[in-house]
Amino acid sequence: MAYKISDECISCGACAAACPVSAISEGDGKYEINPETCIECGACAETCPVGAPAQE
């Protein structure tokens, strides 16, 4: 199950920098994870200061 970024996202970009497969990009007001690229490693969740990424 891929990760998804909640509305708690503060658009800091920490998750995108931590993603080893570049599955995260800046979206409309928050970052978004491409579920087809996500390898479910959890690097984004570990890096996020507000805990926005979580598994669906």
C-alpha positions in Angstrom: 0.0 0.0 0.0 1.6 3.3 -1.1 2.0 6.3 1.1 -0.2 9.3 0.8 0.4 12.9 2.0 -2.3 14.4 4.2 -3.5 18.0 4.4 -1.1 18.4 7.3 1.6 19.0 4.7 3.5 22.3 5.2 5.2 22.0 1.8 8.8 22.0 3.3 10.0 19.4 0.7 11.8 17.2 3.3 9.9 14.2 2.0 10.8 14.8 -1.6 14.5 15.0 -0.7 14.3 11.8 1.3 12.5 9.7 -1.3 15.0 7.3 -3.0 12.8 6.8 -6.1 11.7 10.4 -6.7 8.0 9.5 -6.2 7.2 12.8 -4.5 6.6 16.0 -6.3 5.2 19.4 -5.4 1.4 19.5 -6.0 -1.3 22.1 -5.5 -0.6 23.4 -2.0 1.1 20.2 -0.7 3.4 17.5 -1.9 2.0 14.4 -3.6 3.2 10.8 -3.9 2.9 8.9 -7.2 1.5 5.6 -6.0 2.9 3.7 -9.0 6.5 4.8 -8.2 6.3 4.6 -4.4 8.2 1.6 -3.0 6.7 1.9 0.4 10.0 2.4 2.2 8.8 4.9 4.7 11.6 7.4 4.2 9.2 10.2 3.6 7.3 9.5 6.9 10.5 9.3 8.9 11.7 12.7 7.5 8.4 14.7 7.7 8.4 17.2 10.6 4.6 17.1 10.8 3.9 13.4 10.0 1.9 14.1 6.9 2.9 11.0 4.9 1.1 7.8 5.9 0.2 4.5 4.4 -3.3 4.4 2.9 
